[in-house]
């Protein structure tokens, strides 16, 4: 009953916010920047509270293993500090927990819903970062043949190798421009070009770029026409990309079927849980039901892993 009252109060506050800020908003006032002295900036109360919370998170997680680290966010292309991303994740978890309490209608299932819904926030954040990282690496691989052609053109125009790489960092799109800017900055700080390019290949998990980096390093030791070597490597990579796209197109139906079959049991169970909780209440109120639910989740996980491995084509 307590959770039901909390849900009713939250719904009432939401209704008041809609009425006073959307239906009948207050009259416009003079902008805050016109009421401040020149050269001063206004920091709102919410901004100050957010900054203090972020500082508290940073101080409490300093020297410990974090849920999200800087390298993981950088690979995913997220321009946020780990503490900021962690604050967003916790806020999402709190909002989802409140939604779970409302979905339980004040019953004992509200606690279960709140925990399950709150757990979706960190899991969803990890999945989001993994998906963004995979997409970023895919774009890097798709731009690689154009990258090598641009390096070859810069070399033919009379640029040095580092200057040619700097031209890639300035002219190409993300994520290639960001990764090559990292390589150029590291070489300017005194690092060898070979290890810098090898680390980029490891970050992007690109065997094609590792071959290109090895070709560049071998050419620097033995000499020769590096532009012609890069043209040949770019032609090979272009052919490999064409085959890779054909493989992805031929396996698209199987991957889509695997995704639908993986999500269908979860969606149906969630719909029944929200529409008719009494139908599935036995899974949470008895020992046998909990064991059966755990066995179902285990088998579902095995099935999803098996379909993922079957539909994944290594190339």
Secondary structure, DSSP 8 states (H G I E B T S, - for coil): -HHHHHHHHHHHHHHHHHIIIIIS-------GGGSS-TT-----HHHHHHHHHHHHHHHHHTTS--SS-HHHHHHHT--S-HHHHHHHHHHHHHHHHHHHHHHTTTSTHHHHHHHHHHHHHHHHHHHHHHHHHHHHHHHHHHTHHHHHHHHHHHHHTT--HHHHHHHHHHHS-TTHHHHHHHHHHHHHTT--HHHHHHHHHHHHT-HHHHHHHHHHHHHHHH-S-HHHHHHHHHHHHHHHHHHHHHHHHHTHHHHHHHHHHHHHHHHHHHHHHHH-GGGSTHHHHSHHHHHHHHHHHHHHHHHHHHHHHHH----
